[in-house]
Amino acid sequence: MFLEAQLSCETNSAGAAPTSVEDNSIEHIRIVSEAIYKAIAMPLARIDINKDAAPELIRIVSEAIYNAMVQVADVPLHDKFQIFNRHLPDEIIYPQEGYLGLKYTRDLIIIQVTWVSGRSTEVKKRFFHQVADEIHERGGVRKEDVWISLVGTSREDWSFGNGEMQYAPK
């Protein structure tokens, strides 16, 4: 519904009627691009990490996730909501024999990002790589120990406060 309403626009960005079919097409592409960009923001990251992780590692993990969100997934600046949960070694359970050819250690970091659906498989792959690479390079954590899950939602699944649905369909 949101996109349909945006597509019915009959003026260009300057407020004037398009002068040609090409102008109209370009304007519709711009409107759709902006609508899609706005529709796929809003992430929430939950990070489960060893209780003994140094404060510096917490900062590095936080920055790596946020950097990838902004640089790869087109999340707006300052849209940074993260929750870190520290766990005793016996509270993060993983297959000791490994999984899919990966062997995990007690340094396993589990990252779950909840965001609005709509990103391509390529964007998700680049997101996974950038987060793992930055945590490895800056924090010394093995890439195998950076486990990431993405959860897609709809825009109307979010309330940013006041009990309101800020992104309710119009």
C-alpha positions in Angstrom: 0.0 0.0 0.0 2.8 2.4 0.9 4.5 1.9 -2.4 1.3 2.1 -4.4 0.5 5.5 -2.8 4.0 6.7 -3.6 3.7 5.5 -7.2 0.5 7.4 -7.8 2.5 10.7 -7.5 1.8 13.0 -10.5 4.5 15.6 -9.9 8.2 15.5 -10.0 10.6 16.4 -7.1 10.4 20.1 -8.0 6.6 19.9 -7.7 6.0 20.3 -11.4 4.2 17.8 -13.7 6.6 15.6 -15.7 7.2 16.9 -19.2 7.7 13.5 -20.8 7.3 9.8 -20.3 11.0 9.6 -19.6 10.7 12.3 -16.9 7.8 10.4 -15.4 9.7 7.1 -15.4 12.7 8.6 -13.8 10.6 10.2 -11.1 8.8 7.0 -10.4 12.1 5.2 -10.1 13.3 7.9 -7.6 10.1 7.6 -5.6 10.2 3.8 -5.5 13.9 3.9 -4.6 13.2 6.2 -1.7 10.3 4.2 -0.5 12.3 1.0 -0.6 15.2 2.6 1.3 12.8 3.8 4.0 11.1 0.5 4.1 14.2 -1.6 4.8 15.8 0.4 7.7 15.2 -0.2 11.4 17.5 -2.9 12.7 17.8 -4.3 16.2 20.9 -6.3 17.0 21.0 -8.8 19.9 24.5 -10.1 20.6 25.3 -13.0 22.9 28.9 -13.1 24.0 31.1 -14.7 26.6 30.8 -13.1 30.1 34.6 -12.7 30.1 34.7 -10.7 26.9 36.7 -7.5 27.3 34.9 -4.1 27.1 37.1 -3.3 24.0 35.8 -6.4 22.3 32.2 -5.4 23.0 32.9 -2.0 21.4 34.5 -3.6 18.4 31.6 -6.0 17.9 29.1 -3.2 18.3 31.0 -1.0 15.8 31.4 -3.8 13.3 27.7 -4.5 13.2 26.8 -0.9 12.9 29.4 -0.2 10.2 28.1 -3.1 8.1 24.5 -1.9 8.6 25.3 1.6 7.4 27.9 0.7 4.7 26.3 -2.4 3.2 22.7 -2.6 4.3 21.9 1.1 3.8 20.7 1.7 7.4 20.4 5.4 8.2 23.1 6.9 10.4 22.3 6.9 14.1 19.8 4.0 13.7 21.8 2.0 16.2 19.8 -0.2 18.6 21.9 -3.1 20.2 21.5 -5.4 23.2 24.5 -7.3 24.5 23.9 -10.3 26.7 26.9 -11.7 28.5 26.8 -15.5 29.3 28.7 -17.9 31.4 30.6 -20.5 29.3 27.9 -23.2 29.9 25.1 -20.8 28.7 26.2 -20.6 25.1 25.5 -24.0 23.6 27.0 -25.1 20.3 27.8 -28.5 18.7 31.2 -29.5 20.1 31.8 -31.6 16.9 31.2 -28.6 14.7 28.5 -27.8 12.2 28.7 -27.5 8.4 32.4 -27.9 8.5 32.9 -25.2 11.1 34.4 -25.8 14.6 33.4 -23.4 17.3 35.2 -22.3 20.5 34.1 -20.8 23.8 34.7 -17.4 22.1 31.6 -17.9 19.9 29.6 -14.7 19.4 26.0 -15.1 18.3 24.6 -12.1 16.6 20.9 -11.8 15.6 19.8 -8.8 13.6 16.1 -8.1 13.3 15.3 -5.7 10.4 12.6 -5.0 7.8 12.7 -7.6 5.0 13.6 -6.6 1.5 17.4 -6.8 1.2 18.9 -9.0 -1.5 20.9 -12.2 -1.0 24.0 -10.3 -2.2 23.5 -7.6 0.4 23.1 -10.2 3.2 26.2 -12.0 2.0 28.3 -8.8 2.0 26.8 -7.9 5.5 27.9 -11.3 6.9 31.4 -11.0 5.5 32.0 -7.4 6.6 30.9 -8.1 10.2 33.0 -11.3 10.5 36.0 -9.7 8.8 36.0 -6.6 11.0 35.5 -8.5 14.3 38.3 -10.8 13.2 40.7 -8.0 12.1 40.0 -5.6 15.0 39.1 -8.0 17.8 41.1 -11.1 17.1 38.1 -13.4 17.1 38.2 -16.3 14.6 35.7 -15.7 11.8 34.3 -19.2 12.5 33.2 -17.9 15.9 31.1 -15.1 14.4 27.6 -16.6 14.0 25.0 -14.3 12.5 21.3 -14.7 11.9 19.0 -12.3 10.2 15.3 -12.0 11.0 13.0 -10.1 8.6 9.9 -8.3 9.7 7.3 -5.9 8.2 7.4 -2.1 8.8 4.3 -2.3 10.9 6.0 -4.7 13.4 7.9 -1.8 15.0 7.1 0.7 17.7 9.9 3.1 18.6 8.1 4.4 21.7 4.9 5.9 23.0 3.1 2.6 22.1 2.7 4.0 18.6 3.2 2.3 15.2 5.4 5.0 13.7 5.5 3.3 10.3 1.9 2.3 10.1 0.5 2.0 6.5 -1.1 5.2 5.4 
